[in-house]
Amino acid sequence: MRPNKRSLGYHQGNMQRRAFLATLPAISFLTSCSSTSKLRLALNWKPDPQFGGFYGAPYKEHKLDVEILPGGAGTPTVQMIGAGSAEFGIVSADELVVARSRGNDVVALFAVFQDTPQGIMVHEERGLMAIEEVFEEGTVALQKGLPYARLLEKQFKFDQVKIVPSPGGDITAFLNDPLFAQQCFVMSEPLQARHKGAKVTVFPVADTGYNPYTTVLATSGTFLKNNAGVVEQMVAAVREGWRAYLDNPKPTNDKMQALNPSMDAATFAEVAEAQKPFIENEDTQGMGLGSMTRERWQKLIDQLHGLGDIPEAIPPDDCFRKI
Amino acid sequence: MKRILPPLIPMLLAIAISEIAVRQAWIASYLVPTPSAVLMAMIDSRVELWQAFLKTSSGALLGFALSTTLGVAIAVLLSSSRRIQRAFYPYAVFFQTVPIIAIAPLLVIWFGYGMKTVIASAFVVSIFPVIANTLTGILSTDPALRDMFRLYGASKRTTLFKLSLPAALPQILTGLRVASGLAVIGAIVGEFIGGEGLGSVVDVARTQQRVDKVFAAVLLASILGLALFGLINLISNHTLRRWHASEQA
């Protein structure tokens, strides 16, 4: 971490300017090594169960002082990490690959969701059996910039439906229009819609073969290089946090609900339960929570290259670090 | 040249500095694009950007036209009696304080996806300056001239069209200048939620981390705002230069 003005002020009175400047790299190194420096973790949404393990992580036991910065729709966490305005951030794997191909040196450390929880939800009454039928009639709310939206467009064409911007977590338009379909987190919006009395069918995006790691803890290459020990402790704390959250989400849910009262306690519990299969599967049972494989990264890079999202394929090993 | 040069110098300087700063890697190119990258994005995506520009222009212009017509009409109505003014003016102020980004999703529910939402958004954010300025203009009409119209037995209609509105013209035009920029902002916000236009281009480009394209779309939106502002200035110059000090300098 960079030294702040106050920590430098002490030296200024006693040293010649040149001598002082010569010590800057050393001071910078020492402060960056300090395990008590405040670390910022930028989220891309409000406190909710998808961040449970981050809120429940025992940072203090790992001598870390972590400040969690909640985000909102469009919080540019990947740029924040690159710019140094947060040491850690939550990104998705596809976002990270695009960022790296644009020169933003961001590295994945821990992938919470092994399978992407993105999906398309439709009204059950339509009797749709496959995702391609979603694109045969009505309106579909999709964030057009997302790679999977363009992958869907490539596979199914969008000439028979009206594509409109995604309303985020808002399901009002969905509830009002039986022919409205919208992108969703499979354990979030469909639950809300069911609570409001709607019958919902969800088609997971992962079924189309596009399955990036999601809710991925990442840092910058520079921070990783200069603070390998801190990063290691961070990942260990986060892994313990997720283990604890999966075993007993209640204490952390209470903590998060105090920060995000718009979601009720029952929903917190329901979502925490529903997301478990996305977080813990055969892979993680063998390799540990949050682990990632080179093959998965390679496949994603190939898909993004094929879509034209990245001009050239990038090395998969640079995208993530096994810790 | 005397008028063009002063604003041109800071612009060229800013372009040169940002080009050098990014090329020298003082600023990362994924945070701020070089002006040349923005230009390239404009050229590469010219068809998409041009179509988006036309959509945003229509939405902003229609919203602005609606604000102008209704804004002046409401101000005339409010000026007709103190009681009406007291009863309704607070609601006009309410429009000014509406956080458009918060109600934009509701506009989609009310008006559906597409142009109607964009026009409504442009209208909501741009009507207040028209009402407020027109009202101030009408209420500031010279009392001596008002008395003269009364002495000659002029009807209310004649007084409005021959005296109050012409006298309020400088203030009306000031309101329109402010409203023109706001209408463009309102249209873009409407497009974030309602789809299409430059707002949609910005939204998609941002998701794709294409800062060059975001800047290209934002630049076009600014050009639209400037063009509208220029149009109002032209009208102002044409209508006021014979009698109002603001256009005689």
Interface residues (C-beta under 8 A of the other chain):
Chain A: G74 P76 V78 Q79 G82 A83 E95 V98 A99 R102 G103 N104 T139 Q143 K144 G145 L146 K162 I163 V164 P165 P167 D170 T172 A173 N176 D309
Chain B: A28 S29 Y30 L31 P105 V108 I109 Y113 F192 I193 G194 G195 S200 D203 V204 A205 R206 T207 Q208 Q209
